[in-house]
Amino acid sequence: MLRARRTGPASVVDRGDARCTDTGECEGTVDAGQDLAVRAEDAVTGAERWSVEVPFRPTRADQCNNWLGTSWDGSPNAVDLGQMIDPGVFGARIDPDLVQLYGCGIEAAVTPGGEQVGTGVQPGRGGVDVLSTGGFTEVMFDDQVRTVVYDADGRVVADVPGYAVEPAVSDGSGSGTLLAVGSPDAVLRAYDADGTLRWRTAARAGGQRFLAEVAGTMLVMTGVGDVRGLDAATGATLWRWDGTEATGDHGEDHYVSQTFTDGESVLLVTENGSGGTGLVALDAASGEVAWEQHGDTTQGGGLAQGFDTSLVAVDGRLLEVTPSGVRGLG
């Protein structure tokens, strides 16, 4: 069970130049306010498991709206344009692996062990993500974008340029990989889960996305729509799949919206700007196309039902979920 409350005298509150217009737009900065105390208790005995105090930091007025209020902090849900600035407002997103705290002057997260992370971000400018390896990442927007990587205990293990992201899907082998993309020097960097730099290589184009890590290969999509298979150990390019060249009449299917894997191949769900969809299965090791389907035709010329892009994997089967029902594919 969690309890939270503002601490310190009300006299410390300084609204600064924060104000809201009649249209509900808020500007300026709330300069000072009360800290936030959070306590985790055993639901049966009431014994304290951990407690933290999150210090107030100067905050943009739009992070102090009373619409942010929840039943937890007692703020009213009705928006009063005359009293929109509420220096005491706060809320939380509670997950099994992380408690995210936000509000006026507040931006932080607390690990299951009671360690604070994510306090380096200006309130309202970021947040903390949970890694599948048990650690956490925090994107920082300073002069340049960078990512702080924490281990499962909340200790900083790396500070890397760009956005450090996990693969969308993985075969579960290895200890996990973070790929840092979007750095100002246009370099891709791969890191181990403990923050150790594994390799670096020049980025082929902007807008890199880490689609998958399967069979020792990292699948990365570039901003121009092609997919490259990189050696997970060295970063060397093993193969390249270009949707424009590989799909013939369906070359516009170059945006990958979803990925799935069976541990050997990777299924790409492609989309284009006109609403067309496609499925392309690539061998992760070689990049060879195992099969593909676009719209209402298959690679072999046979007919196939169209499909929606709302796909989920359940027990190794691919399901299409639409308002009209659920359909098994493959």
C-alpha positions as CSV (number, residue, x, y, z in Angstrom):
1,M,0.0,0.0,0.0
2,L,1.2,3.5,-0.8
3,R,0.6,6.8,1.0
4,A,1.7,10.2,-0.2
5,R,1.4,13.7,1.1
6,R,2.9,17.1,0.7
7,T,5.3,18.1,3.4
8,G,6.6,21.4,4.8
9,P,4.8,24.7,5.6
10,A,2.4,26.2,3.1
11,S,4.3,29.4,3.4
12,V,7.1,28.0,1.2
13,V,4.8,28.1,-1.8
14,D,5.8,30.8,-4.4
15,R,3.6,30.9,-7.5
16,G,6.1,33.1,-9.2
17,D,4.8,34.5,-12.5
18,A,2.5,31.5,-13.2
19,R,-0.9,32.4,-14.5
20,C,-3.7,30.9,-16.6
21,T,-5.8,32.7,-19.2
22,D,-9.6,32.6,-19.7
23,T,-9.1,30.0,-22.4
24,G,-7.3,27.6,-20.0
25,E,-3.7,28.2,-21.2
26,C,-1.2,28.4,-18.5
27,E,2.2,30.1,-18.7
28,G,5.1,31.2,-16.4
29,T,6.8,29.2,-13.6
30,V,5.8,28.1,-10.1
31,D,9.1,28.9,-8.3
32,A,8.7,27.0,-5.0
33,G,6.4,24.6,-3.2
34,Q,6.1,21.7,-0.8
35,D,8.1,18.5,-1.1
36,L,6.3,15.1,-1.6
37,A,6.6,12.3,1.0
38,V,5.8,8.8,-0.2
39,R,5.6,5.7,2.0
40,A,5.1,2.1,1.0
41,E,3.5,-0.2,3.7
42,D,2.8,-3.8,4.1
43,A,-0.9,-4.1,3.3
44,V,-1.5,-6.7,6.1
45,T,0.7,-5.4,9.0
46,G,1.1,-1.7,8.1
47,A,4.9,-2.0,8.5
48,E,7.0,0.4,6.4
49,R,8.7,-1.1,3.4
50,W,10.3,2.1,2.2
51,S,9.8,5.8,2.3
52,V,11.2,8.6,0.1
53,E,10.9,12.4,0.0
54,V,10.8,14.0,-3.5
55,P,12.0,17.6,-3.4
56,F,10.0,20.3,-5.1
57,R,11.7,21.9,-8.2
58,P,10.6,25.0,-10.1
59,T,8.0,24.0,-12.6
60,R,6.2,25.3,-15.7
61,A,2.7,26.4,-14.9
62,D,1.1,23.9,-17.2
63,Q,2.4,21.2,-14.9
64,C,0.5,22.7,-12.0
65,N,-3.1,22.6,-13.4
66,N,-5.7,21.4,-11.1
67,W,-7.0,19.0,-13.8
68,L,-4.0,16.9,-12.9
69,G,-5.6,16.2,-9.5
70,T,-6.6,12.7,-8.5
71,S,-8.6,11.3,-5.5
72,W,-5.2,10.5,-4.0
73,D,-4.2,14.2,-3.3
74,G,-7.8,15.4,-2.8
75,S,-7.7,18.0,-5.6
76,P,-11.1,18.5,-7.3
77,N,-11.8,17.0,-10.7
78,A,-13.8,20.0,-11.9
79,V,-11.7,22.6,-13.8
80,D,-12.0,26.1,-12.3
81,L,-10.5,28.5,-14.8
82,G,-10.1,31.1,-12.0
83,Q,-8.1,28.7,-9.8
84,M,-6.3,26.5,-12.3
85,I,-2.9,26.9,-10.7
86,D,-2.6,24.3,-7.8
87,P,1.0,24.1,-6.4
88,G,0.0,21.0,-4.4
89,V,-1.4,18.8,-7.2
90,F,0.3,15.5,-7.9
91,G,-0.5,12.0,-9.1
92,A,1.2,8.6,-9.8
93,R,1.3,5.7,-12.2
94,I,1.8,2.5,-10.2
95,D,3.2,-0.6,-11.8
96,P,4.7,-3.7,-10.2
97,D,8.3,-2.6,-11.2
98,L,8.1,1.1,-10.7
99,V,6.1,3.9,-9.1
100,Q,6.1,7.1,-11.3
101,L,5.4,10.3,-9.5
102,Y,4.4,13.5,-11.3
103,G,2.8,16.8,-10.6
104,C,3.6,20.4,-9.7
105,G,7.3,20.5,-8.9
106,I,7.5,16.7,-9.0
107,E,9.0,14.3,-11.5
108,A,10.5,11.1,-10.1
109,A,10.2,7.3,-10.0
110,V,10.7,4.8,-7.1
111,T,12.0,1.3,-7.6
112,P,10.5,-1.7,-5.7
113,G,13.5,-1.4,-3.3
114,G,12.7,2.3,-2.5
115,E,15.4,3.9,-4.6
116,Q,14.6,7.2,-6.4
117,V,15.4,7.5,-10.1
118,G,14.5,10.0,-12.7
119,T,15.0,13.1,-10.6
120,G,17.3,14.7,-13.2
121,V,14.4,15.6,-15.6
122,Q,12.6,18.9,-15.3
123,P,9.0,18.1,-14.2
124,G,6.8,17.4,-17.2
125,R,9.8,16.9,-19.6
126,G,10.4,13.2,-19.3
127,G,9.9,10.0,-17.4
128,V,11.5,6.6,-16.6
129,D,11.0,3.4,-18.6
130,V,11.4,-0.1,-17.2
131,L,13.8,-2.4,-19.1
132,S,13.1,-6.1,-19.6
133,T,16.5,-6.8,-18.0
134,G,15.3,-5.3,-14.7
135,G,17.0,-1.9,-15.1
136,F,15.6,1.5,-16.0
137,T,16.3,4.3,-18.5
138,E,15.6,8.1,-18.3
139,V,15.8,10.3,-21.3
140,M,17.3,13.7,-20.6
141,F,16.7,16.8,-22.8
142,D,19.6,19.2,-22.1
143,D,21.5,20.8,-24.9
144,Q,21.5,17.4,-26.5
145,V,19.4,14.3,-26.0
146,R,21.0,11.7,-23.8
147,T,19.8,8.6,-21.8
148,V,20.8,7.7,-18.2
149,V,20.8,4.0,-17.7
150,Y,20.1,2.5,-14.2
151,D,20.6,-1.1,-13.0
152,A,17.8,-2.9,-11.2
153,D,18.9,-1.4,-7.8
154,G,18.6,2.2,-9.2
155,R,22.3,2.8,-9.6
156,V,23.5,4.8,-12.6
157,V,25.5,2.5,-14.9
158,A,25.8,4.6,-18.1
159,D,25.1,8.0,-19.5
160,V,24.8,7.7,-23.3
161,P,24.2,10.1,-26.2
162,G,20.8,9.8,-27.9
163,Y,17.9,7.5,-27.1
164,A,18.9,4.1,-25.6
165,V,16.2,1.6,-26.5
166,E,15.5,-2.1,-26.3
167,P,14.5,-4.2,-29.3
168,A,10.7,-4.4,-30.0
169,V,11.0,-8.2,-29.8
170,S,13.8,-10.6,-28.8
171,D,14.4,-14.4,-28.8
172,G,15.4,-14.1,-25.1
173,S,19.0,-15.2,-25.6
174,G,21.8,-13.2,-24.1
175,S,21.7,-10.6,-21.4
176,G,19.9,-7.9,-23.3
177,T,21.0,-5.1,-25.6
178,L,20.4,-1.4,-25.6
179,L,20.8,0.5,-28.9
180,A,21.5,4.2,-28.6
181,V,20.0,6.0,-31.6
182,G,19.5,9.7,-32.5
183,S,22.8,11.0,-31.3
184,P,24.1,14.3,-32.7
185,D,27.2,12.6,-34.2
186,A,25.0,10.1,-36.2
187,V,26.6,7.1,-34.6
188,L,24.8,3.9,-33.5
189,R,26.1,2.5,-30.2
190,A,25.2,-0.8,-28.6
191,Y,25.4,-1.4,-24.9
192,D,25.2,-4.4,-22.6
193,A,22.5,-4.3,-19.9
194,D,25.2,-3.3,-17.4
195,G,26.0,-0.1,-19.4
196,T,29.2,-1.5,-21.0
197,L,29.8,-0.2,-24.5
198,R,29.8,-3.1,-26.9
199,W,30.4,-1.4,-30.3
200,R,29.8,1.7,-32.3
201,T,29.2,2.3,-36.0
202,A,28.1,5.1,-38.3
203,A,24.3,5.4,-38.7
204,R,23.2,4.8,-42.3
205,A,20.3,7.3,-42.1
206,G,18.2,9.1,-39.5
207,G,15.2,7.8,-37.6
208,Q,16.7,4.4,-36.6
209,R,14.4,1.9,-35.0
210,F,15.5,-1.2,-33.1
211,L,13.0,-3.8,-34.5
212,A,14.4,-7.1,-33.1
213,E,17.3,-9.1,-31.7
214,V,17.1,-12.7,-32.9
215,A,19.7,-15.4,-33.5
216,G,22.6,-13.0,-32.8
217,T,21.3,-10.5,-35.3
218,M,20.0,-7.0,-34.6
219,L,17.4,-5.8,-37.0
220,V,17.4,-2.0,-37.4
221,M,15.1,0.0,-39.6
222,T,16.4,3.3,-41.0
223,G,14.5,6.5,-41.7
224,V,14.4,5.7,-45.4
225,G,12.5,2.4,-44.7
226,D,15.1,-0.3,-45.3
227,V,16.0,-2.9,-42.6
228,R,19.5,-3.9,-41.9
229,G,20.7,-7.0,-40.0
230,L,23.7,-6.1,-37.8
231,D,25.9,-8.6,-36.0
232,A,24.9,-8.2,-32.4
233,A,28.5,-8.8,-31.2
234,T,30.4,-6.4,-33.6
235,G,27.8,-4.1,-35.3
236,A,28.9,-5.3,-38.8
237,T,26.2,-5.2,-41.4
238,L,25.2,-8.8,-42.3
239,W,22.4,-8.1,-44.8
240,R,20.0,-5.5,-46.0
241,W,16.3,-5.7,-46.9
242,D,14.8,-2.9,-49.0
243,G,11.0,-3.0,-49.1
244,T,11.0,-0.9,-52.2
245,E,13.1,-3.4,-54.1
246,A,12.0,-6.6,-52.5
247,T,8.2,-6.2,-52.7
248,G,7.9,-5.3,-56.4
249,D,4.5,-3.8,-57.1
250,H,4.1,-3.3,-53.3
251,G,7.3,-1.4,-52.8
252,E,5.4,1.4,-50.9
253,D,5.2,-1.0,-47.9
254,H,8.3,0.3,-46.3
255,Y,7.2,1.4,-42.8
256,V,7.4,-1.4,-40.2
257,S,4.7,-1.0,-37.6
258,Q,5.0,-4.3,-35.7
259,T,7.5,-7.1,-35.3
260,F,7.1,-10.7,-34.2
261,T,9.6,-13.6,-33.9
262,D,9.7,-17.4,-33.4
263,G,13.4,-17.4,-32.5
264,E,14.7,-17.9,-36.0
265,S,12.7,-15.6,-38.4
266,V,11.2,-12.1,-37.9
267,L,7.8,-11.2,-39.1
268,L,7.5,-7.5,-40.2
269,V,4.1,-5.9,-40.4
270,T,4.4,-3.1,-42.9
271,E,2.2,-0.1,-43.7
272,N,2.1,2.7,-46.1
273,G,0.6,6.2,-46.2
274,S,-2.4,5.0,-48.3
275,G,-3.5,2.4,-45.8
276,G,-1.9,-0.6,-47.5
277,T,-0.6,-3.4,-45.3
278,G,1.9,-6.2,-45.7
279,L,3.5,-9.2,-44.0
280,V,7.1,-10.0,-44.6
281,A,8.9,-12.9,-42.9
282,L,12.7,-12.6,-42.9
283,D,15.3,-15.2,-41.8
284,A,17.1,-13.4,-39.0
285,A,20.5,-14.8,-39.8
286,S,20.5,-14.4,-43.6
287,G,17.9,-11.7,-44.3
288,E,16.3,-13.9,-46.9
289,V,12.6,-13.5,-47.4
290,A,10.8,-16.7,-46.3
291,W,7.4,-15.5,-47.4
292,E,5.4,-12.3,-47.8
293,Q,1.9,-11.2,-48.3
294,H,0.6,-7.8,-49.5
295,G,-3.0,-6.8,-49.6
296,D,-5.1,-9.5,-51.2
297,T,-2.4,-11.4,-53.1
298,T,0.5,-13.6,-52.0
299,Q,4.0,-13.9,-53.5
300,G,3.1,-17.0,-55.3
301,G,0.1,-15.4,-57.0
302,G,-2.6,-17.1,-54.9
303,L,-5.4,-15.2,-53.3
304,A,-5.4,-14.4,-49.6
305,Q,-7.7,-12.6,-47.3
306,G,-6.8,-9.0,-46.4
307,F,-5.8,-8.4,-42.8
308,D,-5.8,-5.7,-40.2
309,T,-2.7,-4.4,-38.4
310,S,-4.0,-5.1,-34.9
311,L,-2.0,-8.3,-34.5
312,V,-1.1,-10.1,-31.3
313,A,1.0,-13.2,-30.6
314,V,-0.5,-15.8,-28.3
315,D,1.2,-19.2,-27.6
316,G,3.2,-18.9,-30.9
317,R,0.1,-18.1,-32.9
318,L,-0.6,-14.8,-34.6
319,L,-4.1,-13.4,-34.1
320,E,-5.8,-10.5,-35.8
321,V,-8.1,-8.6,-33.4
322,T,-10.7,-6.3,-35.0
323,P,-14.1,-4.9,-34.0
324,S,-15.7,-7.8,-35.9
325,G,-13.9,-10.5,-34.0
326,V,-10.6,-12.5,-33.7
327,R,-9.0,-14.4,-36.6
328,G,-6.0,-16.8,-36.5
329,L,-3.3,-16.2,-39.2
330,G,-0.9,-18.7,-40.6
